[in-house]
Amino acid sequence: MKLICEQSDILKALSAVSGATSPKDYLPILKGCLLTAKNNTLMVTATNLEQTIKVSIPAEIEEEGQVATIHRTFLDLVRKTDASIVALNTKDKLFYIKSGKLRSKLHTWNVADYPETSIMEKEHVKPIRFPAQKWKRFIEKVIIAASPARIQLYGVLVDFLEQEIRYAATDGYRLAVLKAKNETEATKGRFFIPAQALLEVNKLIGDMVDDIEIIFSKNSVCVACPFFTLQSRLIGSQFPDYQRAFPTNITAELRMNKKYLQNTLQRAALFAGQKEKYAIAEILAEGDTAVVCAKAAEVGVLREEIALSKQVDKQEIRFNAKYLLDPLQVMESEEALLRLHGQNAPGVYCETGDDWKYLYLIAPLCKVG
């Protein structure tokens, strides 16, 4: 293999596949990446056996070939060169890197020992086309309800129905659901995608405006576009019945300025005691005013009033301040609508777009004493 490429391109590719490399020592080759030079394209591949990422960049190839080498060292070397061009070649089972004043050679593994990373064949399963930015935005809205602390639930359920697509995520204390008009050809299918794979896809999408193609099989998902491909295993555990979680008896609708509420909750989140893992935000609402209270013995007390655009009967409820704050960061409307269903029932944020509806449920905290 012998080629030259832009430093910015190879740096971007090596960074993009980092999420699929493995730090585990039991199989050292998983710390590496596979480089494939062919047809004026350099493809960088990394896998941890659960997830595979492939990123392609343009290159001037003098000699086609493959090499498997240590990923982290290669990435750091490329990152720290100031030259705009990187020359790569293999000789005598060594990988040579030349860029500006940089001269380095890295050890390699036998390419035949690199794990199989073949992507699902598209001719067997018809890909689902989806606008990249819309997919990214919908995933951002729901994935905040997932937590790595609940590994069996750490993902997003994507549910294809005839008229709509539903996205859902939960950690047992909060639940995010987004229902969007189904404009794809897929009308049936339920797939539980790992959060880590979705986070990597969103990073790879960046600000690209093209469509992505999504292919589902029984146990895997593949997301692809012209310059990257990510394949991941699906989560095998059962997702809870999210439809039954939402209460129907509404006791109040708190309509507030989203930015002001966000700032207030950011301040309330500071009032966490040394023994507590989180700050508690107590909401006292009546008439056209909601009062947010927070206190911690070692910190002090906060009390802020927020104007309501619609009058409500007296309400009193407590939540984890962070759980109230998180959805405001992905909501797009200027007004926040928080529906209450009684002192001991969940609160639900509601937001509606042109062809989607977003619901974010937060479990209440019981008052002690």
C-alpha positions in Angstrom: 0.0 0.0 0.0 1.3 3.4 -0.9 -0.7 6.7 -1.0 -0.9 10.4 0.0 -4.0 12.1 1.5 -4.9 15.4 3.2 -4.0 15.6 6.9 -7.5 17.0 7.7 -9.2 14.1 5.9 -7.3 11.3 7.6 -7.5 13.0 11.0 -11.3 13.3 10.6 -11.6 9.6 9.6 -9.4 8.3 12.4 -11.3 10.4 15.0 -14.7 9.2 13.6 -13.9 5.5 14.1 -12.6 6.0 17.6 -15.9 5.0 19.1 -15.7 1.5 17.7 -12.2 0.7 18.9 -11.8 -1.4 22.0 -9.6 -0.7 25.0 -9.8 -4.3 26.1 -6.6 -6.3 26.2 -7.9 -9.8 25.6 -7.9 -9.2 21.8 -5.2 -6.6 21.1 -6.1 -6.3 17.4 -9.3 -4.6 18.5 -7.2 -1.6 19.5 -6.3 -1.2 15.9 -7.9 0.0 12.7 -7.9 -1.5 9.2 -6.9 0.7 6.3 -8.0 -0.3 2.8 -6.6 1.7 -0.2 -8.5 1.1 -3.4 -10.0 3.1 -6.3 -8.5 6.5 -5.1 -10.3 6.0 -1.8 -8.8 5.2 1.6 -11.3 3.4 3.9 -10.6 3.4 7.7 -12.4 0.6 9.6 -12.6 0.0 13.3 -14.7 -2.6 15.3 -15.2 -3.8 18.8 -17.3 -6.7 17.6 -20.5 -5.1 18.8 -20.2 -2.0 16.5 -18.3 -1.3 13.3 -17.6 2.0 11.8 -16.2 2.6 8.3 -15.2 6.0 7.0 -14.0 6.8 3.4 -11.8 9.7 2.3 -10.2 10.6 -1.0 -6.6 9.7 -1.6 -4.0 9.6 -4.3 -3.2 5.9 -4.4 0.0 4.7 -6.0 -0.3 1.2 -4.8 -3.5 -0.5 -3.5 -3.5 -2.6 -0.4 -4.5 -3.1 3.2 -2.8 -2.7 6.6 -4.0 -3.2 10.2 -2.2 -0.9 12.7 -2.5 0.6 16.2 -5.3 3.2 16.1 -4.5 5.5 19.0 -0.9 6.0 18.1 -1.6 6.6 14.5 -4.4 9.1 15.4 -2.1 11.0 17.8 0.7 11.2 15.3 -1.5 12.6 12.6 -3.1 15.1 15.0 0.2 16.5 16.0 1.7 17.2 12.6 1.4 20.6 11.1 1.8 19.5 7.5 -1.2 19.4 5.2 -0.2 16.2 3.4 0.3 12.7 4.9 2.1 10.0 3.0 1.5 6.4 4.0 3.0 3.1 2.8 3.8 -0.4 4.0 7.0 -2.3 3.7 8.4 -5.4 5.5 5.3 -5.7 7.7 5.8 -2.1 9.0 3.5 0.9 8.4 5.4 4.1 7.5 4.0 7.6 8.1 5.5 10.7 6.6 4.2 14.2 7.1 6.3 17.4 7.1 9.2 16.7 9.4 7.4 13.6 10.9 8.9 10.3 10.1 7.4 7.3 11.9 6.9 3.6 11.5 4.4 1.5 13.4 4.0 -2.2 13.9 1.2 -4.0 12.1 -1.0 -7.1 12.5 -1.7 -9.7 9.9 -4.7 -8.3 7.9 -6.2 -11.8 7.8 -6.4 -11.7 11.6 -8.5 -8.6 11.6 -12.2 -9.4 12.5 -14.7 -9.8 9.8 -16.5 -6.5 9.3 -18.6 -7.1 6.2 -21.7 -4.9 6.1 -25.2 -6.3 5.6 -25.8 -6.8 1.9 -28.2 -4.1 0.6 -29.7 -6.3 -2.1 -31.3 -8.6 0.5 -32.9 -5.8 2.5 -34.3 -2.6 1.0 -32.7 0.4 2.8 -34.9 3.0 4.4 -34.0 6.5 3.3 -34.2 9.3 5.9 -33.1 13.0 5.9 -29.9 13.0 8.0 -30.7 16.1 10.0 -34.2 15.1 10.8 -33.0 11.7 12.1 -30.3 13.4 14.2 -32.8 15.9 15.7 -35.3 13.2 16.6 -32.7 11.0 18.2 -31.3 13.9 20.2 -34.8 14.6 21.6 -35.4 11.1 23.0 -32.0 9.7 23.8 -31.6 12.1 26.8 -34.1 9.8 28.7 -31.7 6.8 28.4 -29.0 6.2 30.9 -25.9 3.9 30.8 -26.8 3.0 34.5 -29.6 0.9 33.0 -27.6 -0.9 30.4 -30.5 -3.2 29.4 -32.5 -0.1 28.5 -29.6 2.1 27.2 -30.9 2.7 23.7 -33.8 4.0 21.6 -36.7 2.0 20.4 -37.7 2.8 16.8 -41.2 1.6 16.0 -42.4 1.7 12.4 -46.1 1.8 11.9 -48.2 2.4 8.8 -48.9 6.1 9.4 -46.1 7.1 11.9 -42.7 6.3 13.3 -42.3 6.3 17.1 -39.0 6.8 18.9 -38.9 6.0 22.6 -36.2 5.9 25.4 -36.4 5.4 29.1 -34.3 4.8 32.2 -37.2 4.0 34.5 -37.5 7.5 35.9 -38.2 9.4 32.7 -39.6 8.5 29.3 -39.2 10.4 26.1 -41.5 9.6 23.1 -41.5 11.3 19.7 -44.2 10.4 17.2 -43.5 11.5 13.6 -45.3 11.1 10.3 -44.0 8.0 8.5 -42.7 9.2 5.1 -40.7 6.1 4.4 -41.7 2.8 2.7 -41.3 0.9 5.9 -44.7 0.2 7.5 -43.8 -2.5 10.1 -40.9 -3.2 12.4 -39.7 -2.6 15.9 -36.0 -2.2 16.6 -34.1 -1.4 19.8 -30.9 0.4 18.9 -28.0 0.9 21.3 -27.5 4.4 22.5 -23.8 4.3 21.8 -24.4 3.5 18.2 -26.9 6.3 17.8 -24.5 8.8 19.5 -21.8 7.8 17.0 -24.2 8.1 14.1 -25.1 11.6 15.2 -21.4 12.6 15.4 -20.8 11.2 12.0 -23.8 13.0 10.5 -22.5 16.4 11.8 -23.9 19.1 9.6 -24.4 16.9 6.5 -27.6 17.7 4.5 -27.8 14.4 2.5 -30.0 11.5 3.3 -28.9 8.4 5.2 -29.8 4.9 4.5 -30.9 2.6 7.3 -31.0 -1.2 7.0 -32.4 -3.4 9.7 -32.0 -7.2 10.0 -33.1 -9.4 12.8 -30.2 -8.6 15.0 -28.4 -5.7 13.5 -28.8 -2.2 12.1 -26.6 -0.5 9.5 -26.6 3.3 8.9 -24.8 4.4 5.7 -24.2 7.4 3.5 -21.5 8.0 0.8 -18.6 8.6 3.3 -19.5 6.5 6.3 -21.1 3.2 7.4 -21.9 2.1 10.9 -23.2 -1.3 11.8 -24.3 -2.3 15.3 -26.0 -5.2 17.0 -29.5 -4.4 18.3 -30.4 -4.7 22.0 -32.1 -8.0 22.7 -34.0 -7.0 25.9 -37.6 -6.1 25.8 -38.6 -2.4 25.8 -41.4 -1.5 28.3 -44.9 -0.7 27.1 -44.4 3.0 26.9 -47.9 3.8 25.7 -49.4 2.9 29.1 -47.0 5.0 31.1 -48.7 8.4 30.2 -51.5 9.5 32.7 -54.7 10.8 31.2 -56.1 12.9 34.0 -54.7 16.4 33.5 -54.9 18.6 36.7 -53.0 21.6 35.2 -51.1 22.9 32.2 -48.2 25.1 33.1 -47.3 27.3 30.1 -44.0 29.1 30.8 -41.3 30.9 28.9 -38.9 28.1 28.1 -35.7 30.2 28.3 -36.7 31.6 31.7 -37.6 28.2 33.0 -34.4 26.8 31.8 -32.3 29.4 33.5 -34.3 29.0 36.8 -33.8 25.2 36.8 -30.1 25.6 36.0 -29.9 27.6 39.2 -32.1 25.2 41.1 -29.8 22.3 40.1 -27.0 23.9 42.1 -28.8 23.2 45.4 -27.8 19.6 45.9 -26.7 18.6 49.3 -23.6 16.5 50.0 -25.7 13.4 50.9 -28.0 13.8 47.9 -27.1 12.7 44.3 -29.3 15.4 42.8 -31.1 18.7 43.5 -34.9 18.7 44.1 -37.0 21.3 42.4 -40.4 21.9 44.1 -43.0 23.6 42.0 -45.8 25.5 43.7 -48.3 26.8 41.1 -51.5 28.8 41.6 -53.2 31.4 39.5 -50.8 32.9 37.0 -47.6 32.2 38.9 -45.4 29.1 39.4 -42.8 29.2 42.2 -39.7 27.0 41.9 -38.0 26.2 45.2 -34.8 24.3 45.9 -32.8 24.0 49.1 -29.8 22.2 50.5 -28.5 22.3 54.1 -24.9 23.0 53.0 -25.8 25.5 50.3 -28.9 27.5 51.1 -32.3 28.2 49.6 -33.6 29.2 46.2 -37.0 30.6 45.4 -38.0 32.0 42.0 -41.3 33.0 40.4 -42.2 32.2 36.8 -45.2 33.8 35.1 -47.8 31.4 33.6 -49.6 32.4 30.4 -52.6 30.5 31.6 -54.2 30.4 35.1 -54.2 27.1 37.0 -55.6 25.7 40.2 -53.3 25.2 43.1 -50.6 22.6 42.4 -47.6 21.2 44.4 -45.1 18.7 43.1 -41.4 17.8 43.3 -39.0 16.6 40.6 -35.3 15.9 40.1 -34.2 19.3 38.9 -31.9 17.8 36.2 -34.7 15.7 34.8 -36.8 18.8 34.4 -34.0 20.7 32.8 -32.7 18.1 30.3 -35.7 18.2 27.8 -35.7 22.0 27.7 -32.3 21.8 26.0 -33.7 19.9 23.0 -37.1 21.5 22.8 -37.5 24.0 19.9 -40.5 26.0 20.9 -40.2 29.3 22.9 -42.9 28.2 25.3 -42.6 25.2 27.6 -45.8 23.3 28.3 -45.6 21.0 31.4 -48.7 19.0 32.1 -49.4 17.9 35.7 -51.5 15.0 36.7 -51.6 15.2 40.5 -49.0 15.4 43.3 -48.0 11.8 43.1 -48.3 11.4 39.3 -45.7 12.1 36.6 -45.3 15.4 34.9 -45.2 15.5 31.1 -43.6 18.1 28.8 -45.4 18.4 25.5 -44.2 19.9 22.2 -45.6 19.7 18.7 -43.9 20.3 15.4 -45.2 20.3 11.8 -45.3 16.6 11.5 -44.3 15.3 14.9 -45.3 15.3 18.6 -42.8 15.1 21.5 -43.7 13.9 25.0 -41.3 13.7 27.9 -42.5 12.1 31.1 -40.7 12.7 34.5 -41.5 10.6 37.6 -42.3 12.8 40.7 -40.5 12.7 44.0 -42.5 11.9 47.1 -42.3 14.4 49.9 -40.8 12.9 53.1 -42.1 14.1 56.5 
